[in-house]
Amino acid sequence: MVYFVGAGTGAVDLITVRGMRLLERADVIIYAGSLVNPKLLEYGKTDCEVHDSARLTLEEVIAIMEKAEREGKTTVRLHTGDPSIYGAVREQMDELDRLGIFYESCPGVSACFGAAASLNLEYTLPGVSQSLIITRMEGKTGVPEKESIESFAAHRATMAIYLSAGMLKELSERLIAGGYDGKTPAALIYKATWPEEEAYICSIETLYATALKHGITKTALVLAGDAILHGHYEKSRLYAADFSTEFRRAKEE
């Protein structure tokens, strides 16, 4: 059996309980190199076979899984954050389907949620934004034209932009071209929840300068939108005294 496990954002104790228990059971662990905190491997058995997938091709990863399956072993494929977001898991699952090898997924905490916790943010503030757009710039992996930075920026919702720390000058320009004001709040979070985390509040137009000042060129998440500074929002109706719910009747004045 193969388990695709989300390692979480970086902090060792932000893996799920289920993910931790799967690591404890694993005979083979294939982990995503420098993106996964190596201390998570300490949850594994002392005789566990460990592979760093940063040095492997897809075919080599699948070959390790296939060999482990033949030997009746349990494999954990440990991905950064949550495997469903930029995890390149579908291609692995399709190969396992072809080989008749069963697998399951265990979710993890993605970087945008680790960053929100570090900055004590609520992305969906009433009257400000009720949507969170998770996207990325084009890199080695392309982005469909209809999902351009400009098209998403037109909504002026909260955005979490992955895998783009090396292209911040272009990113800022495209966010502004799409519809954001350059003064719109932004945040740059390097290695969210890791011990070496760095987080900086800035604006969309100063993202590049902020990165240059602090030497950030990779492994960072960009947040953009008025929710970042949480000003001028409306209180939730859920807890309003004059609002009835299934569990509480509105109070009369």
KACOR-V541490 format. One record per residue. N is the residue number from 1. RES is the residue in one letter. SS is DSSP state (A for helix, B for strand, O for the rest). PHI is phi as a letter, one per 30 degrees, with the letter a starting at -180 (none if undefined). D_LAST is the distance of its C-alpha to the last C-alpha in Angstrom with 1 decimal. Layout:
BEGIN
n->N res->RES ss->SS phi->PHI d_last->D_LAST
n->N res->RES ss->SS phi->PHI d_last->D_LAST
END
This chain:
BEGIN
n->1 res->M ss->O phi->none d_last->60.6
n->2 res->V ss->B phi->c d_last->59.0
n->3 res->Y ss->B phi->c d_last->55.5
n->4 res->F ss->B phi->d d_last->53.9
n->5 res->V ss->B phi->c d_last->51.6
n->6 res->G ss->B phi->d d_last->49.1
n->7 res->A ss->O phi->d d_last->49.9
n->8 res->G ss->B phi->i d_last->46.6
n->9 res->T ss->O phi->d d_last->46.3
n->10 res->G ss->O phi->l d_last->48.8
n->11 res->A ss->O phi->d d_last->47.5
n->12 res->V ss->A phi->d d_last->49.4
n->13 res->D ss->A phi->d d_last->46.4
n->14 res->L ss->A phi->c d_last->44.5
n->15 res->I ss->O phi->d d_last->46.6
n->16 res->T ss->O phi->d d_last->45.0
n->17 res->V ss->A phi->d d_last->46.1
n->18 res->R ss->A phi->d d_last->47.8
n->19 res->G ss->A phi->d d_last->49.6
n->20 res->M ss->A phi->d d_last->50.8
n->21 res->R ss->A phi->d d_last->52.2
n->22 res->L ss->A phi->d d_last->54.0
n->23 res->L ss->A phi->d d_last->55.6
n->24 res->E ss->A phi->d d_last->56.7
n->25 res->R ss->A phi->d d_last->58.4
n->26 res->A ss->O phi->d d_last->60.0
n->27 res->D ss->O phi->c d_last->63.7
n->28 res->V ss->B phi->b d_last->63.6
n->29 res->I ss->B phi->b d_last->61.0
n->30 res->I ss->B phi->c d_last->61.1
n->31 res->Y ss->B phi->c d_last->58.7
n->32 res->A ss->O phi->d d_last->57.9
n->33 res->G ss->A phi->h d_last->59.9
n->34 res->S ss->A phi->d d_last->58.3
n->35 res->L ss->A phi->d d_last->54.9
n->36 res->V ss->O phi->c d_last->54.3
n->37 res->N ss->O phi->d d_last->54.2
n->38 res->P ss->A phi->d d_last->57.5
n->39 res->K ss->A phi->d d_last->56.0
n->40 res->L ss->A phi->d d_last->54.5
n->41 res->L ss->A phi->d d_last->58.0
n->42 res->E ss->A phi->d d_last->58.2
n->43 res->Y ss->A phi->d d_last->56.1
n->44 res->G ss->O phi->d d_last->59.2
n->45 res->K ss->O phi->d d_last->62.1
n->46 res->T ss->O phi->d d_last->65.0
n->47 res->D ss->O phi->c d_last->67.3
n->48 res->C ss->O phi->d d_last->64.9
n->49 res->E ss->B phi->d d_last->66.5
n->50 res->V ss->B phi->b d_last->64.6
n->51 res->H ss->B phi->b d_last->65.0
n->52 res->D ss->B phi->c d_last->63.6
n->53 res->S ss->A phi->d d_last->62.9
n->54 res->A ss->A phi->d d_last->63.1
n->55 res->R ss->A phi->c d_last->66.8
n->56 res->L ss->O phi->c d_last->66.9
n->57 res->T ss->O phi->d d_last->67.0
n->58 res->L ss->A phi->e d_last->65.1
n->59 res->E ss->A phi->d d_last->68.3
n->60 res->E ss->A phi->d d_last->68.9
n->61 res->V ss->A phi->d d_last->65.3
n->62 res->I ss->A phi->d d_last->65.9
n->63 res->A ss->A phi->d d_last->69.3
n->64 res->I ss->A phi->d d_last->67.9
n->65 res->M ss->A phi->d d_last->65.3
n->66 res->E ss->A phi->d d_last->68.1
n->67 res->K ss->A phi->d d_last->70.4
n->68 res->A ss->A phi->d d_last->67.7
n->69 res->E ss->A phi->d d_last->66.9
n->70 res->R ss->A phi->d d_last->70.6
n->71 res->E ss->O phi->c d_last->70.8
n->72 res->G ss->O phi->i d_last->67.8
n->73 res->K ss->O phi->c d_last->65.6
n->74 res->T ss->O phi->c d_last->61.9
n->75 res->T ss->B phi->c d_last->61.0
n->76 res->V ss->B phi->c d_last->57.8
n->77 res->R ss->B phi->c d_last->57.5
n->78 res->L ss->B phi->c d_last->55.2
n->79 res->H ss->B phi->c d_last->53.4
n->80 res->T ss->O phi->d d_last->51.3
n->81 res->G ss->B phi->h d_last->47.5
n->82 res->D ss->O phi->c d_last->46.8
n->83 res->P ss->O phi->e d_last->49.9
n->84 res->S ss->O phi->d d_last->48.2
n->85 res->I ss->O phi->c d_last->47.7
n->86 res->Y ss->O phi->h d_last->51.1
n->87 res->G ss->O phi->c d_last->52.7
n->88 res->A ss->O phi->h d_last->55.7
n->89 res->V ss->O phi->c d_last->55.3
n->90 res->R ss->A phi->e d_last->55.9
n->91 res->E ss->A phi->d d_last->59.5
n->92 res->Q ss->A phi->d d_last->60.1
n->93 res->M ss->A phi->d d_last->58.5
n->94 res->D ss->A phi->d d_last->60.6
n->95 res->E ss->A phi->d d_last->63.7
n->96 res->L ss->A phi->d d_last->62.7
n->97 res->D ss->A phi->e d_last->62.2
n->98 res->R ss->A phi->d d_last->65.7
n->99 res->L ss->A phi->d d_last->67.1
n->100 res->G ss->O phi->i d_last->65.2
n->101 res->I ss->O phi->c d_last->63.4
n->102 res->F ss->O phi->d d_last->60.0
n->103 res->Y ss->B phi->a d_last->57.1
n->104 res->E ss->B phi->b d_last->53.4
n->105 res->S ss->B phi->c d_last->50.7
n->106 res->C ss->B phi->b d_last->48.4
n->107 res->P ss->O phi->d d_last->45.6
n->108 res->G ss->O phi->b d_last->45.2
n->109 res->V ss->O phi->d d_last->42.8
n->110 res->S ss->O phi->d d_last->43.7
n->111 res->A ss->A phi->e d_last->44.1
n->112 res->C ss->A phi->d d_last->41.1
n->113 res->F ss->A phi->d d_last->38.8
n->114 res->G ss->A phi->d d_last->40.9
n->115 res->A ss->A phi->d d_last->40.5
n->116 res->A ss->A phi->d d_last->36.7
n->117 res->A ss->A phi->d d_last->36.7
n->118 res->S ss->A phi->d d_last->39.1
n->119 res->L ss->A phi->c d_last->37.0
n->120 res->N ss->O phi->h d_last->33.5
n->121 res->L ss->O phi->c d_last->32.7
n->122 res->E ss->O phi->c d_last->30.3
n->123 res->Y ss->O phi->d d_last->32.2
n->124 res->T ss->O phi->c d_last->29.5
n->125 res->L ss->O phi->d d_last->26.8
n->126 res->P ss->O phi->e d_last->24.2
n->127 res->G ss->O phi->i d_last->25.2
n->128 res->V ss->O phi->c d_last->28.6
n->129 res->S ss->O phi->a d_last->30.4
n->130 res->Q ss->O phi->c d_last->29.9
n->131 res->S ss->O phi->b d_last->33.6
n->132 res->L ss->B phi->b d_last->36.2
n->133 res->I ss->B phi->c d_last->39.8
n->134 res->I ss->B phi->c d_last->42.5
n->135 res->T ss->B phi->a d_last->45.9
n->136 res->R ss->B phi->a d_last->49.1
n->137 res->M ss->O phi->d d_last->51.9
n->138 res->E ss->O phi->d d_last->55.2
n->139 res->G ss->O phi->b d_last->57.7
n->140 res->K ss->O phi->d d_last->60.3
n->141 res->T ss->O phi->c d_last->57.9
n->142 res->G ss->O phi->d d_last->57.1
n->143 res->V ss->O phi->b d_last->53.7
n->144 res->P ss->O phi->e d_last->53.5
n->145 res->E ss->A phi->e d_last->53.5
n->146 res->K ss->A phi->d d_last->50.2
n->147 res->E ss->A phi->c d_last->48.6
n->148 res->S ss->O phi->d d_last->49.7
n->149 res->I ss->A phi->e d_last->47.7
n->150 res->E ss->A phi->d d_last->47.4
n->151 res->S ss->A phi->d d_last->45.9
n->152 res->F ss->A phi->d d_last->43.2
n->153 res->A ss->A phi->d d_last->42.5
n->154 res->A ss->O phi->e d_last->41.8
n->155 res->H ss->O phi->d d_last->38.4
n->156 res->R ss->O phi->h d_last->37.4
n->157 res->A ss->O phi->d d_last->35.6
n->158 res->T ss->B phi->d d_last->36.1
n->159 res->M ss->B phi->b d_last->39.7
n->160 res->A ss->B phi->c d_last->41.7
n->161 res->I ss->B phi->c d_last->45.4
n->162 res->Y ss->B phi->c d_last->47.9
n->163 res->L ss->O phi->h d_last->51.7
n->164 res->S ss->O phi->b d_last->51.8
n->165 res->A ss->A phi->d d_last->52.2
n->166 res->G ss->A phi->d d_last->55.8
n->167 res->M ss->A phi->b d_last->54.8
n->168 res->L ss->A phi->d d_last->52.0
n->169 res->K ss->A phi->d d_last->53.6
n->170 res->E ss->A phi->d d_last->53.9
n->171 res->L ss->A phi->e d_last->50.4
n->172 res->S ss->A phi->e d_last->48.8
n->173 res->E ss->A phi->d d_last->50.8
n->174 res->R ss->A phi->d d_last->49.8
n->175 res->L ss->A phi->d d_last->46.1
n->176 res->I ss->A phi->d d_last->46.2
n->177 res->A ss->A phi->d d_last->48.4
n->178 res->G ss->A phi->d d_last->45.9
n->179 res->G ss->O phi->k d_last->43.0
n->180 res->Y ss->O phi->d d_last->41.5
n->181 res->D ss->O phi->d d_last->41.6
n->182 res->G ss->O phi->d d_last->44.0
n->183 res->K ss->O phi->d d_last->41.4
n->184 res->T ss->O phi->e d_last->39.1
n->185 res->P ss->B phi->e d_last->38.5
n->186 res->A ss->B phi->b d_last->40.8
n->187 res->A ss->B phi->b d_last->41.9
n->188 res->L ss->B phi->b d_last->45.3
n->189 res->I ss->B phi->b d_last->45.3
n->190 res->Y ss->B phi->c d_last->48.8
n->191 res->K ss->O phi->h d_last->49.1
n->192 res->A ss->O phi->e d_last->45.4
n->193 res->T ss->O phi->i d_last->45.1
n->194 res->W ss->O phi->d d_last->48.8
n->195 res->P ss->O phi->e d_last->49.9
n->196 res->E ss->O phi->c d_last->51.3
n->197 res->E ss->O phi->e d_last->48.1
n->198 res->E ss->B phi->b d_last->47.6
n->199 res->A ss->B phi->b d_last->44.4
n->200 res->Y ss->B phi->b d_last->44.2
n->201 res->I ss->B phi->d d_last->41.4
n->202 res->C ss->B phi->b d_last->42.9
n->203 res->S ss->B phi->b d_last->42.7
n->204 res->I ss->A phi->e d_last->44.3
n->205 res->E ss->A phi->d d_last->47.0
n->206 res->T ss->A phi->c d_last->47.9
n->207 res->L ss->A phi->e d_last->48.0
n->208 res->Y ss->A phi->d d_last->51.8
n->209 res->A ss->A phi->d d_last->52.3
n->210 res->T ss->A phi->d d_last->50.0
n->211 res->A ss->A phi->d d_last->52.0
n->212 res->L ss->A phi->d d_last->55.3
n->213 res->K ss->A phi->e d_last->54.2
n->214 res->H ss->A phi->c d_last->53.4
n->215 res->G ss->O phi->i d_last->56.2
n->216 res->I ss->O phi->c d_last->54.0
n->217 res->T ss->O phi->b d_last->55.9
n->218 res->K ss->O phi->a d_last->54.8
n->219 res->T ss->O phi->h d_last->52.5
n->220 res->A ss->B phi->b d_last->49.5
n->221 res->L ss->B phi->c d_last->46.3
n->222 res->V ss->B phi->c d_last->44.8
n->223 res->L ss->B phi->c d_last->41.1
n->224 res->A ss->B phi->b d_last->39.9
n->225 res->G ss->O phi->k d_last->36.7
n->226 res->D ss->A phi->d d_last->33.8
n->227 res->A ss->A phi->d d_last->32.0
n->228 res->I ss->A phi->d d_last->34.7
n->229 res->L ss->A phi->c d_last->33.2
n->230 res->H ss->O phi->h d_last->29.5
n->231 res->G ss->O phi->c d_last->28.4
n->232 res->H ss->O phi->h d_last->25.9
n->233 res->Y ss->O phi->c d_last->24.3
n->234 res->E ss->O phi->c d_last->20.9
n->235 res->K ss->O phi->d d_last->18.8
n->236 res->S ss->O phi->d d_last->19.1
n->237 res->R ss->A phi->d d_last->16.6
n->238 res->L ss->A phi->e d_last->17.6
n->239 res->Y ss->A phi->c d_last->15.6
n->240 res->A ss->O phi->d d_last->12.5
n->241 res->A ss->O phi->d d_last->9.2
n->242 res->D ss->O phi->c d_last->8.4
n->243 res->F ss->O phi->c d_last->12.1
n->244 res->S ss->O phi->c d_last->13.7
n->245 res->T ss->O phi->b d_last->17.2
n->246 res->E ss->O phi->d d_last->20.0
n->247 res->F ss->O phi->c d_last->19.1
n->248 res->R ss->O phi->b d_last->15.3
n->249 res->R ss->O phi->d d_last->12.6
n->250 res->A ss->O phi->d d_last->9.5
n->251 res->K ss->O phi->d d_last->6.4
n->252 res->E ss->O phi->d d_last->3.8
n->253 res->E ss->O phi->d d_last->0.0
END
